[in-house]
Amino acid sequence: MKKIKEFINSKQLRLNYIDNKLNVVNYDEIVLLTDEKIILTKDKKVIIIKGLNLTLLKLLEEEILINGSIKTIEL
């Protein structure tokens, strides 16, 4: 039970890529949002997602789901 609570309450950045969709959990801020580039920050570090036809399928306070042809993810 302790591990489940730690997982749910975790503030670590998580990136999950499945079926051309990128789920980003626990990011701090969206810096740039275009159809070819999305820039996020976490703890003053930059995450750059590049691709084509990038769109948001889900946008929550600390979670974002990106769809499109993702070419690179830079951390």
N, C-alpha and C positions, 0 to 999 in steps of 0.2 A: 504494500500500500504506500510505503514511503517513496518508492521509485515513481509511482504514478503521480503523486503530488509534486515531486520535483520536476517531472516532465511537463505537467500542466502549468506550473508556476515559473518555468524557465524563462529567462530573458535573453538567452543565447540566440544569435542569428541562425536561422535554419533556411536552407534552400532545398527544395524538392522539385526535381524535373521529371515529369511523367507525361507521355503522349503529347509532346510539343507544348506543354503548359509548365510554367515555372511558378511555384508557390513560394513566396518569401514571407517568413514569419519573424516578428520581432525587429523590424527595421525602425529607424527613428524618423526619417523624413524623406519625402520625395523631392529631389532637387530639380530634375528635368524629366519631362514626359513627352516624347514624340513617337511617331510611328516607326522610327528607326533606332532610337536610343532611349533608355530609361536609366536615370541615375538616382540611386538611393544612398542614404548614409546610415551608419550604425556606429555609435561610439566614436564619432569624428573620422571614421574610415569610410571610404567611398566604394560602392558596388556599382559597376557599369554593365548594363545588359544591352547588347547590340543585336540587331536583327532586322527583319522586314515585316511590315504589317503588324507591329506590336500593338496589342489592345489589352485593356483591363477587363477581366471577367468578374473580379471581386476586388473591392477596395474597402478594407476595414481599418480601424485605428492602428493596428500593428501587423496587419496581414494584407498581402496583395497577391492576386493571381493574374499572371501575364500569359496571354495567348499570342501565337504568331510563329514566324520562322526565326527562332532564336539561334544566332550564329556564335556568339561569345558571351561569356560571363567573366568579368574581371573583378577580382577582389583586392 
